[in-house]
Amino acid sequence: MQILKSIKERLSRIAIISLLMILISNNSISSEPAALFRSDEVIRMEIRSDFFNLINDRTENSEYQDAELKYLTADKKSLILKIKIMTRGHFRRNPDNCSFPPLYINFKKSEVKNTVFENQDKLKLVTPCQGEDDLVEEYIIYKLYNRVTDMSLRVRLVKVSYYDTGAGKKLFERYSFFIENPEQAAIRNNAGIIEKNLTPFDLDTENYKKMTIFQYLIGNVDWNVEMGRNVIFMQPDDTAKAPCVVPYDFDFSAFVNAHYTLPVGVAEDIVANRRRYIGLCFPYVQLVSVFDLYNKLRPTFETIIEKQKAIPASDRDQLLEFLNDFYTVIDDEDLAGIMIQKSCRTPDRKNPYGNRMTK
């Protein structure tokens, strides 16, 4: 009987260990991005469609139209995928703002199996509004934030030849980039999407602080948590944890400083300084750990910018200088207190930290 009991206990331990290994394995799989977003190598591709019809379909009720996507596989084989494309967006869809609209790319799951687009369904493709440099600089911002937290959207840079089948000619070849589907990003982080708007008080505090300091780093004020403007909310599967906020759409940042984001009649140098902290007012001591994180990431940030050869060296130098200005602020306690506290927000709900950031 004792031998039988010992065997049962051993089998029970083995079962528990096996279950734990399965759970660990599942978690590691879910944290892995889809194949499209595992590499930084630029994909060269061609998209063929009736772009004359597409460019003239920029209403809120725009519809999908047939298209083909052609690209070279890793082994240099040409592959053609039947897709559907549609205009999207708000500001950038407007022809008064952008000469070419951003797109939705809708894949057929049966066609993308065993390709770099495997498991993709509908993806946002960010296209050049007016110039390529602005687009690449926004792409860089996504790459920087990927290093801050996994609670972020992955991106993949592509070089696209846009061919108008109606006119029978190539329109142009430009850089564009795919943005990870938020649902896939949530699954990768063992979380789900929350469709309702939240307040900063509902969110994971550390995640919120990382996000707001990052927005300050890139000089972006085109976001709002309560309104759900340019942010996504993710609730971890472990409901004991608070929701997290995931930012996107950074083209209005000073980091990009796109000409089309400048107010009409206002000199560029006047609005270039859009670096304002508009997060909640926190005591300085509660931001030190976040500042430390960003200091540790500084070499990585600099490398990401320096290695991006899709923009001129002069632009990279300007971005590095802009980045350096951020570190000049956060590395000086007095300067950080002055520069951040003057624009931090006191929400309608009672703020335990007062109206200003304090040391």
N, C-alpha and C positions, 0 to 999 in steps of 0.2 A: 504493500500500500504506500509506503514511504517513497519507493522508487517511482511509482505511478504519479504521486503528488509532485515529485521533483520534476518529472518530465512535463507535466501540465504547466508548472510555473515557468519552466524554460521556454515552452512553446508560447506561453502568454507574453513573455518578454520579447521574444522574436517577433510576434505579431505587432506589438506596440512599436518596436524599432522600425519594422517595415512600414507601418502606417506613417510614422514620422518622416521616413525617407521619401515617401510618396508626396507628403505635404510639402516638404522642402523642395522636392523636384518640381512640383506644380508651381510653387512660388517663384522659383528661378526661371521657369518657362514664361510665366506671366509678366515678369519684369523685363523680358527681352523684347526689344522693339521688333516690328515686322522687318522683313528682309530689305524693303525699300529704304529704311531709315538706319541701317546698320553700317553704312559706309558714307564717307565724305567725297568719294569719287564722283565727278560730274558726269551725268548721263547725257549723251548726245541723242537727240530724237527729232522726229518730224511729226507734226500734227497736220493732217489734211482734212479740210472741211470747207463748206461754203461760208467763208469768213465775212463776205459782204453782207450776207443775210444775218449772220451772228452779231456783227458790230452794230447793225441797225435794230437789234432786238435787245434793248437795254431797259425794258420796263420791269416793274415788280412781278409781272406775269410772264416773264420770258420762259421759253420752252426749250427742252433738249432737242438737239439735232444730231444726225449721224456724223461720225468722223472716224478717222483712222489714226492710230498712233504707231509709228514705226521707230524701232531702235535696235542698236546692236547689243547682243547679249555678251556675257563675259568671255565667251569663246568666239567672239566676233561674227556671230551669225545674225543675219537680219531677221527680225521678227515683227510681224504686223498684227496689231490687236484692233478689233472692232470696238469702238467706244462711242459714247454720246457726250456732247459738251453743251454747256449752257453758261450764259453770263451770270454773274453774281455780284454781291457787294452792295454798298450804299454810295458812299462818296466816290469811290473809284469806278463804279459802274457808270456814273454820270459823264457823258461825253464832253461836258464843259470843263471837267476836271482832268480826265484821262483820255488819251487818244485811243488806247486799247484797254478793254475791260478785263478784270480778273475772271477766272473760269472755274466751273465745276467740271471735273472729269469723272464720268460714270463708267466703271468697268463691268464687264461680264465675268462673273466669278469662274465660269467654266473655261474661259479663255486664258485667264491669268495664272492658272495652276502651273507650278514649276517655272514661273518667271519671277523677275524682281518685283512684280506687282501682285504676287500671290497674297491672297486674303484681303486684298483691297476691294472696296466697293465704290464709294463716292469720296473723292478727294478734292480739296481746294488746291488750285494752281494759282499762285501769285505771279502775275505777269507785269512787265514794265509799264508803269503808268505813263511816264514820259521818257525817262532815261534808265539805263541798266544800272548805273552806279548806286542810285537810291535803292533799287531792289536788292542788290548784293549786300548793301549795308544793313538793310532790314533783316536779311538772312543771317548775317553775322550776329545780330542781337539775339535771335532765337538760339544760335549755337552757344552764345555766352550764357544764356539763362539755363540751358541744358546742364551746364556745369554747376550751377547754383543748386538745382534740385531736380530730381527725377519727375516731380510733379510739374512737368512742362511739356510742350508740344515739340516733337522732333520734326526736322525739316530735311529736304534733300534738294540740292541745287542741280538744275538741268539746263542744258543749252538746247533751245528749241527752234527748229526751222518751221515757221508757220506758212503753210501752203494753201492758197485760196483755190479750191477746185472750180469755183464759179468763173473766176477770171483766168484759170489755168496758169497761175504763176506764183512764185514764192513772194510773200509779203516782206518778210525780214527774218533774221535769225537773232534771237535775244536770249539772255539768261532769264530763267523763271525758277520758281521753286515750289515743291509740293509741301503741304502741311499735314502732319499726322491727324487722322480722324480722332476727335476728342474721345469718342467711345473706346477706341483702341488704346488711347493714352490712359484712360481710366482703368481698363482691364489690366494693362501693364503695371499699374500701381495698386492693384487689388482694391479697386474703388468703383464707384458708379457716378454717373452724371446727375447733378441736382438741377432741375429745371427752374425752380423758383429763385428769386433774388434773396440775398442774405445781407446781413450787416457785418462790419468788421468784428463785432462782439461775438458773432456766431462762429467765427473761423478759428482755426489753429493759430495761436498767437505767433509762434516762430515762423510759420509759413507766411503769414501776413506781413511780418516785418521784413523777411527776405524779399518779398515781392515789392513792397513799397520802397525799400532802399534801392532795389534794382531799377525801378521806374525813375528814381532820382538820379541814379548813375547815368542812364541813357537820356535824361532830360525829357521825360514824357509825362504829360498831364492829361492825355487823352484816354482816361479810364475812370471808372467809378464803380465801387463795389455795390452800393445800395441800388444803383440803377442797372447793374449787370452790364455795364458798358465795357466792351473789350476784355471781359474776364469770363472764365468758366468756373463753376464750382464742382468739386469732386468730394463725395462722401466715402471714406474708407469703409471696406467691408466690415471691419471691426468698428461697430457703431459706438463703442465707448470713446472713439477718437473723434475730434472735431473735424468738420469739413475743411478742405483746403481750397485756395483760390489759384487759378492758373491764368496768367495774362496772355494776350495775343494782340496782333495788329499794332505794330510799332512805327508805322511810317510817318506819324506826326511828331516823332521824337526829334530832339535837337541832334542826337547822334546821327540820324539820317539827314535831317535838315533839308528835306525835299522842297524844291521850289514851289510845287503845287500846293504845299501846306501853308504858304506864307499869305497873310492877309493882303488883299489888293491895296496897293498904294503905300504899303509899309516897307521901309528899307529892310533888307535881309539881316543886317548886323543888329538891328533893334530887336528882332524876334528870335535871333539865334540863341539867346540865353533863356531857354525854356527849362532850365534845370531848377525845378522847385520841388521841395518835398511836400506832398499833399496827403500823406498818410496821417494816422492818428498821432496825437502828441504823446510821446513816451519820455520818461526820464532818460537822460543820457546813459545812465548805467545799464538800462534795459536794452540799449542798442549796441553796447560794446561787443557782445558776442557775435552779432551780425557783422559789425565792422571787421572783427577779427577774421570771420569767414571770408569776407571779400578781400582782405589783405592776403590771405593764403591763396586765393584764386587769381591774384594779380598776374603772376607769371603765365598762367594758363590763358587768361584773357589776352594778354599781350601777344602770345604765340598764335592764338586764333586769328587775331587781326593781321599780324605780320605775314602769316602764311597764305592769306587770301589774295591770290594773284589776279582775281577777276576784276579788281579795281586798281587804279594807278597807285604808284608808290606815294605820291603826294597826298592822296586821299587817306591812305593807311597812316601816314604820318599825322594827319589832322585828327584821325580817330584816336591814335595813341596819345596825342596831346590832350584831347577831350577827356580821355580816361584818366590821365595824370591829374587833371584838375579835380576830378572826383576824389582821388586819394589825398590830394592836398587838403581837402576839407575834412574828410573823415579821420585823418591822422592827427588832426589838431583839435583837441577837446573843446577849446574855446570857440574856434571857428566852426566846428560842427554844431555846437549849441546855437550859435548865432544864425548860421546859414539855414539850418533845418527848422529851428523853432519858429522863425518868422512867418512860415507859411503852413505849418502843420495844422490839422483840423481838430476842432472840438465839435463832436457830433451833438445832435439834439439830445441824445441820452446823456445823463450825467456822466461827466468825464472825471475819473478819480485823479487824473494827472493835471487838472487845471487847463488853462487856455494855451499854455506854452510848454515847450520841452524844457525840462529842468535838469540840472546836474545832480 
